[in-house]
Amino acid sequence: MTERVYNVLFLCTGNSARSILGEAILNHEGQGRFRAFSAGSHPKGEVNPLALNELRALGYDTRDLSSKSWEAFAEPDSPQMDFIFTVCDSAAGEACPVWLGHPMTAHWGIEDPAAVEGSEVERQRAFAQAARFLKNRISAFLNLPLATIDRMALAQRLRQIGASEGSTQLAEKTS
C-alpha cells in the first residue's frame, strides 16, 4: 500500500526568503511523504538571492522556487493542503483565504533574514540561521506520527514546534 503524501504550504508576506527556505527543505527532507509549497500575501515576485545561495550551499534543489501569491492555493483546482505554516508574524496576523479541506495550521515565526543589515557575511549568516531553525522544525514535524495522532494532540505538537529555538514567539515572551 502506498503511503499518503501530505501537502504543506509555508506562508510569509513576501514569499522571498523564509517560506522559500521551508518549501525547499521540506521537499528534500520529506521526499515521498510530503509535497511542500510556499506563497505570500504580498509576494515580492522574486526569490531572495541569499535564500537561494543558502539552499544551494546545503544541497537543496532551487530550480522550481518562485515568489507567488497565496491566492494561487485558494483556487478550486489547487492542491488541497493538509498543513499550513506561517513563518512570519505579519502573515500570521493577516486575513487568509479560505483554505479548502480545513488544513491544520500553526505559526512557526522566525526573524526575517532579509531584514538584516550589514556586511554580505552577516546577511548570509542570518539566512543560514533561518534555514537551521526551519530545518530543526521540519525535522521535528517529520518525526510526528501523523497517521496515528489525534487532531488536538497534533495541533498542540505543531504549536510546540513553532515555539522552538529561534521563534519570534519566544522573543516576544522574553522581552
Secondary structure per residue as TSV (DSSP state, phi and psi in degrees):
chain	resnum	aa	ss	phi	psi
A	1	M	-	360.0	135.5
A	2	T	-	-78.4	134.2
A	3	E	-	-72.2	145.1
A	4	R	-	-65.3	141.5
A	5	V	-	-102.6	124.6
A	6	Y	E	-94.2	138.0
A	7	N	E	-94.7	133.2
A	8	V	E	-129.5	133.0
A	9	L	E	-116.2	125.1
A	10	F	E	-98.6	126.5
A	11	L	E	-114.9	140.2
A	12	C	E	-151.7	162.5
A	13	T	S	-60.3	-56.2
A	14	G	S	-89.1	-15.3
A	15	N	-	46.9	50.8
A	16	S	S	-129.3	-12.6
A	17	A	S	-137.2	-83.0
A	18	R	H	-59.8	-48.5
A	19	S	H	-66.0	-34.0
A	20	I	H	-64.9	-44.3
A	21	L	H	-58.3	-47.0
A	22	G	H	-59.6	-44.5
A	23	E	H	-58.8	-50.6
A	24	A	H	-66.2	-42.5
A	25	I	H	-64.8	-47.4
A	26	L	H	-67.4	-38.1
A	27	N	H	-60.6	-33.9
A	28	H	H	-80.5	-53.0
A	29	E	H	-69.6	-31.5
A	30	G	T	-103.3	19.6
A	31	Q	T	-51.0	128.1
A	32	G	T	90.6	-21.9
A	33	R	T	-111.4	-26.9
A	34	F	E	-135.9	148.4
A	35	R	E	-124.1	117.2
A	36	A	E	-104.2	149.2
A	37	F	E	-137.6	165.6
A	38	S	E	-142.8	156.1
A	39	A	E	-162.3	171.1
A	40	G	E	-141.0	157.9
A	41	S	S	-74.0	-32.0
A	42	H	S	-137.4	71.5
A	43	P	-	-60.5	142.5
A	44	K	-	-73.9	-20.0
A	45	G	S	91.5	-8.1
A	46	E	S	-149.5	151.8
A	47	V	-	-82.6	137.7
A	48	N	-	-61.5	127.5
A	49	P	H	-58.7	-30.8
A	50	L	H	-70.1	-31.0
A	51	A	H	-66.0	-44.1
A	52	L	H	-63.0	-42.2
A	53	N	H	-58.9	-45.8
A	54	E	H	-64.7	-44.2
A	55	L	H	-62.7	-42.7
A	56	R	H	-63.9	-41.5
A	57	A	H	-61.3	-31.4
A	58	L	T	-87.4	-3.0
A	59	G	T	86.1	19.9
A	60	Y	-	-94.0	148.0
A	61	D	-	-72.6	132.8
A	62	T	-	-119.6	2.9
A	63	R	T	-58.0	-41.5
A	64	D	T	-101.2	11.5
A	65	L	-	-78.2	135.7
A	66	S	-	-153.0	155.8
A	67	S	-	-90.4	122.8
A	68	K	-	-145.8	163.8
A	69	S	B	-77.8	147.4
A	70	W	G	-68.0	-17.0
A	71	E	G	-60.6	-27.0
A	72	A	G	-62.1	-22.4
A	73	F	G	-103.8	6.2
A	74	A	S	-105.2	2.1
A	75	E	S	-78.3	150.9
A	76	P	T	-58.2	-30.1
A	77	D	T	-94.3	7.9
A	78	S	S	-74.8	157.0
A	79	P	-	-60.1	137.6
A	80	Q	-	-80.3	126.8
A	81	M	-	-85.1	142.8
A	82	D	S	-96.7	-31.3
A	83	F	E	-140.0	141.8
A	84	I	E	-132.6	124.5
A	85	F	E	-118.5	122.2
A	86	T	E	-86.3	135.5
A	87	V	-	-115.4	3.1
A	88	C	S	-133.9	147.8
A	89	D	H	-64.9	-36.6
A	90	S	H	-67.2	-40.3
A	91	A	H	-65.6	-34.8
A	92	A	H	-64.5	-28.2
A	93	G	H	-92.4	-4.1
A	94	E	S	-86.9	158.0
A	95	A	-	-75.7	113.2
A	96	C	-	-85.3	160.9
A	97	P	-	-63.1	166.3
A	98	V	-	-80.2	121.3
A	99	W	-	-91.4	129.5
A	100	L	T	-65.3	139.7
A	101	G	T	84.4	-0.5
A	102	H	-	52.5	65.4
A	103	P	-	-67.5	159.2
A	104	M	E	-71.0	139.1
A	105	T	E	-127.4	152.3
A	106	A	E	-156.4	154.5
A	107	H	E	-101.0	120.0
A	108	W	-	-117.1	49.7
A	109	G	-	-61.8	135.3
A	110	I	B	-136.2	159.3
A	111	E	-	-59.9	148.4
A	112	D	-	-79.1	111.1
A	113	P	G	-66.4	-25.7
A	114	A	G	-71.2	-16.7
A	115	A	G	-87.7	-8.3
A	116	V	-	-72.3	131.6
A	117	E	-	-106.7	155.9
A	118	G	S	137.2	-160.1
A	119	S	-	-69.9	167.1
A	120	E	H	-58.5	-39.9
A	121	V	H	-64.5	-44.0
A	122	E	H	-64.5	-39.9
A	123	R	H	-68.5	-42.0
A	124	Q	H	-66.4	-35.0
A	125	R	H	-61.5	-38.0
A	126	A	H	-63.5	-39.2
A	127	F	H	-68.2	-38.5
A	128	A	H	-62.9	-41.1
A	129	Q	H	-66.6	-44.4
A	130	A	H	-60.0	-43.0
A	131	A	H	-63.4	-39.8
A	132	R	H	-63.9	-45.9
A	133	F	H	-60.6	-43.8
A	134	L	H	-66.8	-41.3
A	135	K	H	-62.7	-39.4
A	136	N	H	-63.0	-42.5
A	137	R	H	-66.3	-42.6
A	138	I	H	-64.1	-39.6
A	139	S	H	-60.9	-43.8
A	140	A	H	-63.3	-41.7
A	141	F	H	-61.6	-43.9
A	142	L	H	-64.2	-22.8
A	143	N	T	-90.6	-0.6
A	144	L	S	-73.4	141.4
A	145	P	-	-81.0	72.5
A	146	L	T	-56.4	-35.3
A	147	A	T	-73.9	-19.7
A	148	T	T	-120.0	-6.8
A	149	I	S	-89.5	141.3
A	150	D	-	-77.4	161.0
A	151	R	H	-60.1	-40.6
A	152	M	H	-68.3	-42.9
A	153	A	H	-65.4	-38.8
A	154	L	H	-64.1	-44.0
A	155	A	H	-59.9	-41.4
A	156	Q	H	-64.3	-44.2
A	157	R	H	-63.8	-39.2
A	158	L	H	-64.2	-39.6
A	159	R	H	-65.4	-40.6
A	160	Q	H	-63.0	-41.4
A	161	I	H	-60.4	-43.0
A	162	G	H	-65.2	-22.2
A	163	A	T	-94.8	11.2
A	164	S	S	-76.1	-177.3
A	165	E	T	-46.3	133.2
A	166	G	T	90.2	-0.1
A	167	S	B	-68.9	136.3
A	168	T	H	-67.9	-23.9
A	169	Q	H	-65.0	-40.9
A	170	L	H	-65.9	-41.1
A	171	A	H	-60.7	-39.8
A	172	E	H	-68.6	-36.5
A	173	K	H	-71.3	-30.8
A	174	T	H	-93.9	-7.7
A	175	S	-	-85.0	360.0
